Amino acid sequence: MSPSYRDLFVTAADGLRLYARDYAPEARLAWPIVGLPGLARTSADFHDLAEILSQDPSRPRRFLSLDYRGRGQSEWDQDWRNYDVKVEMTDTLQVLAAAGIDKAIFIGTSRGGLITMALGAARPERIAGVILNDVGPVLEADGLKRIRSYVGKLPTPRTIDEAADILRRQSGIHFSRYTHEQWTKMARATWREGGDGFVLNYDPNLMMPLEGLDLEAPLPDLWPLFEAIKPFPVLAIRGENSDLLTAQTLRMMKERHPDLTPITVPDQGHAPSLDGDLIQSIKDFIARIDARG
């Protein structure tokens, strides 16, 4: 069976090779979607959503999802300091240029949401709408501490079932209703099979910028970045059990943004899977943007 997407390889400004999945690249009658994953995640996280949107019988839609440098099929950077939101935003623009996408609806999970807000400040003309998945202008230190505790530090599994168990032990309290199938799916996107068994699907040095954060001190104020996306309709998704985005922050986002739709996903933490009932919510939100032209 042939894949539902084509592989897109792009050379970054500094020569690094970047990768993206391009679903329905021929679709031109609706706003394309750009999927930006979390810190240590890849384009695969958007696969189910991308297939549904790109194969919609009434309105097929192009969907481009990225592997940032150091993740998935993109090359690792020899300088970990380049694992940075600004650099990754520049890479994103490079991929969009290569794909011929001038303007799109952006779906940003966690790190991807920060990149999307940065794009709103730097290149607002590229944005038609924004979906933020469990991220906002206030990042909770507890969530960052938890992320720092495991990025690049996960044990090496011998089997995919063992990999799923590792993730379940690490995050089960936040995803209490996840099935074994869902844990296995997440595991397949976290590790890949190498010559000597399973290896992480990202550069372990991704943790280096996190190690330099003083999480006991006040974190940077990201409200100015959030203000940059106020001209655009926003769908803000929060996991009920999230330790990175609080219910209070989500309420404040709604108060400050006149066209923000908040959704809380029950029994999930950071970050909710883009499946189940969320699919219809996303489709409805996108249709509203389409109607605006």
C-alpha positions as a printed Julia matrix, in Angstrom:
293×3 Matrix{Float64}:
   0.0    0.0    0.0
   1.45   3.36  -1.01
   1.78   6.03   1.7
  -0.82   8.79   1.88
   1.89  11.45   1.8
   5.05  12.26  -0.08
   8.4   12.82   1.57
   9.73  16.34   1.33
  13.38  17.07   2.05
  14.52  20.68   2.3
  17.92  22.24   2.93
  17.94  24.73   5.8
  19.76  28.05   5.57
  22.77  26.54   7.37
  22.83  23.44   5.16
  21.08  21.0    7.51
  18.67  18.58   5.85
  15.06  18.95   7.02
  12.11  16.63   6.5
   8.35  17.05   6.2
   5.37  14.9    5.27
   3.24  16.4    2.51
  -0.35  15.09   2.31
  -2.45  15.95  -0.76
   0.08  18.45  -2.16
  -2.17  18.93  -5.21
  -5.13  20.21  -3.14
  -5.55  23.94  -3.79
  -9.18  24.83  -2.99
  -8.86  25.23   0.79
  -6.36  26.68   3.23
  -3.48  24.24   3.74
  -2.69  23.03   7.24
   0.81  23.08   8.74
   1.41  20.76  11.69
   4.18  21.73  14.12
   4.84  19.02  16.74
   6.06  19.12  20.32
   9.64  19.41  21.54
  10.7   15.78  21.1
   7.93  14.71  18.74
   7.71  14.32  14.96
   5.48  14.75  11.94
   3.99  11.31  12.67
   1.91  12.78  15.51
  -0.36  14.42  12.93
  -0.78  11.38  10.68
  -4.37  10.41  11.54
  -5.62  13.99  11.41
  -3.7   14.67   8.2
  -5.21  11.64   6.48
  -8.74  12.65   7.46
  -8.37  16.25   6.31
  -6.4   15.5    3.14
  -8.83  12.76   2.06
 -12.06  14.61   2.81
 -14.31  13.72  -0.15
 -15.97  17.13  -0.29
 -12.97  19.36   0.44
  -9.57  17.65   0.38
  -6.96  19.8    2.04
  -3.19  19.9    1.86
  -1.48  19.04   5.14
   2.22  19.58   5.74
   3.75  18.28   8.98
   7.37  18.87   9.97
  10.24  17.12  11.66
  12.3   19.89  13.26
  16.08  19.65  13.1
  17.27  16.86  15.37
  13.98  14.98  15.18
  12.65  12.15  13.04
  14.09  12.15   9.53
  15.67  15.59   9.81
  19.41  15.75  10.44
  20.81  16.28  13.91
  22.52  19.58  14.59
  26.11  19.39  15.83
  25.47  22.53  17.88
  22.68  21.91  20.4
  22.25  25.68  20.81
  20.39  25.63  17.5
  17.58  23.63  19.11
  15.88  26.95  19.59
  12.42  28.34  18.79
  13.83  31.14  16.62
  15.98  28.75  14.57
  13.09  26.31  14.22
  10.8   29.13  13.1
  13.33  30.03  10.39
  13.48  26.36   9.37
   9.69  26.28   9.19
   9.66  29.25   6.84
  12.29  27.53   4.69
  10.13  24.41   4.42
   7.04  26.47   3.6
   8.93  28.26   0.83
  10.11  24.96  -0.64
   6.55  23.59  -0.48
   5.11  26.71  -2.1
   2.83  27.5    0.84
   2.36  31.24   1.32
  -0.35  31.15   3.97
  -1.83  28.4    6.13
  -3.7   27.36   9.23
  -1.11  26.31  11.82
  -1.59  23.54  14.36
   1.1   23.81  17.03
   1.47  21.25  19.79
   3.48  22.54  22.77
   6.79  23.65  21.17
   4.93  23.97  17.88
   2.55  26.44  19.48
   5.45  28.61  20.6
   6.81  28.56  17.05
   3.37  29.49  15.73
   3.1   32.45  18.11
   6.61  33.52  17.07
   5.48  33.38  13.44
   2.54  35.58  14.36
   4.99  38.2   15.59
   7.54  37.86  12.78
   5.48  36.88   9.72
   1.77  37.44  10.4
   0.96  37.45   6.7
   1.65  33.68   6.64
  -1.17  32.85   9.08
  -4.85  32.23   8.31
  -5.71  30.69  11.67
  -4.13  29.06  14.72
  -4.74  25.88  16.7
  -2.74  25.74  19.94
  -2.5   22.28  21.48
  -1.8   22.49  25.22
   0.38  25.55  25.14
  -0.07  29.23  25.86
   1.65  32.38  27.09
   2.24  30.97  30.58
   4.28  27.76  30.88
   4.11  26.08  34.27
   7.44  25.23  35.89
   6.13  21.84  37.07
   5.39  20.81  33.52
   8.78  21.98  32.29
  10.48  20.1   35.12
   8.67  16.91  34.15
   9.6   17.34  30.48
  13.21  18.0   31.47
  13.21  14.83  33.56
  12.71  12.53  30.57
  13.78  14.22  27.3
  16.91  12.4   26.15
  16.91  10.26  29.3
  14.43   7.48  28.57
  15.66   3.9   29.0
  16.32   1.79  25.91
  13.5   -0.7   25.28
  14.11  -4.13  23.81
  10.63  -4.52  22.33
   7.82  -2.21  21.3
   5.69  -3.52  24.17
   8.45  -2.6   26.59
   8.61   0.85  24.98
   4.87   1.3   25.51
   5.25   0.27  29.15
   8.0    2.87  29.66
   5.7    5.62  28.42
   2.78   4.3   30.46
   4.82   4.39  33.67
   6.07   7.87  32.84
   2.79   9.5   31.81
  -0.03   7.16  32.8
  -1.27   9.46  35.54
  -1.92  12.13  32.91
  -3.53   9.78  30.36
  -5.55   7.48  32.59
  -7.81   6.15  29.83
  -5.14   5.43  27.22
  -5.33   1.94  25.75
  -2.37  -0.33  25.06
  -2.83   0.47  21.38
  -2.49   4.2   22.08
   0.65   3.72  24.2
   2.12   1.54  21.46
   1.36   4.16  18.84
   3.09   6.82  20.94
   6.05   4.5   21.48
   6.5    3.96  17.75
   6.81   7.73  17.33
   9.24   8.06  20.27
  11.7    5.32  19.28
  12.74   3.82  15.97
  14.34   0.51  15.23
  18.09   0.8   14.76
  20.84  -1.7   14.14
  21.11  -2.54  17.84
  17.44  -2.37  18.79
  15.34   0.68  19.57
  16.83   4.16  19.64
  15.25   7.53  20.37
  13.69   9.22  17.36
  15.4   12.49  18.26
  18.79  13.85  19.27
  19.2   13.4   23.05
  20.92  16.79  23.08
  17.47  18.36  22.79
  17.57  18.36  26.57
  20.59  20.67  26.72
  18.67  23.98  26.38
  16.23  22.75  29.04
  19.08  21.99  31.43
  20.09  25.65  31.28
  16.68  26.91  32.43
  16.37  28.13  36.0
  12.89  26.84  36.79
  12.94  28.4   40.24
  13.15  31.89  38.74
  10.29  33.68  36.95
   9.9   32.38  33.39
   9.91  34.72  30.37
   6.71  36.67  29.72
   5.14  35.21  26.58
   2.0   37.36  26.57
   3.48  39.66  23.88
   3.8   36.62  21.59
   0.2   35.67  22.33
  -0.88  39.23  21.49
   0.67  38.71  18.05
  -1.94  36.08  17.16
  -4.95  38.16  18.28
  -5.77  39.13  14.67
  -6.43  35.45  13.87
  -9.11  32.99  14.96
  -7.65  30.61  17.55
  -8.72  27.18  18.76
  -7.01  26.57  22.11
  -6.92  22.94  23.27
  -6.0   21.98  26.83
  -5.65  18.55  28.39
  -7.67  18.34  31.61
  -4.65  16.87  33.42
  -2.06  19.18  31.84
   0.75  20.38  34.08
   2.02  22.85  31.46
  -1.12  24.84  30.62
  -3.48  25.59  33.5
  -7.23  26.15  33.34
  -6.61  29.65  34.7
  -4.23  30.5   31.84
  -6.75  29.19  29.32
  -9.43  31.45  30.84
  -7.08  34.43  30.64
  -6.36  33.63  27.0
 -10.09  33.65  26.26
 -10.53  36.96  28.12
  -7.76  38.61  26.09
  -8.63  37.16  22.67
 -12.05  38.04  21.2
 -12.01  35.14  18.73
 -10.58  32.27  20.77
 -12.44  28.99  21.2
 -11.27  27.0   24.25
 -11.59  23.21  24.47
 -10.64  21.02  27.42
 -10.0   17.34  26.67
 -11.01  15.08  29.58
  -8.66  12.44  31.01
  -5.64  13.66  29.04
  -2.57  15.65  30.02
   0.25  17.24  28.08
  -0.39  17.09  25.22
  -3.77  15.74  24.04
  -3.87  13.4   21.06
  -5.44  14.96  18.0
  -8.06  12.27  17.54
 -11.52  11.24  18.72
 -13.98  14.09  19.28
 -11.2   16.64  18.68
 -11.24  15.79  14.98
 -14.73  17.22  14.52
 -13.9   20.28  16.63
 -10.88  20.94  14.43
 -12.91  20.42  11.24
 -15.58  22.84  12.45
 -12.96  25.45  13.34
 -11.24  25.12   9.96
 -14.57  25.37   8.13
 -15.24  28.66   9.92
 -11.91  30.03   8.65
 -12.7   28.81   5.12
 -16.02  30.65   5.24
 -14.19  33.91   5.88
 -12.24  33.49   2.66
